[in-house]
Amino acid sequence: MLFTDIEGSTLLVRRHGERYDSMLAEYRRLLRDAFGAGAHQLN
């Protein structure tokens, strides 16, 4: 199991507002791609 933390995420939400959702989705996509198709994601 892998847990990640985005340092300064509260500031990022404040700074980027609604764009943060798409940024977070891209971050998760990159992690999924990096760790392969056999991984499972919990939200």
Summary of the structure (lengths in Angstrom):
residues: 43
radius of gyration: 11.8
end to end distance: 12.8
largest distance: 34.3
contacts: 61
relative contact order: 0.14
helix: 58%
strand: 0%
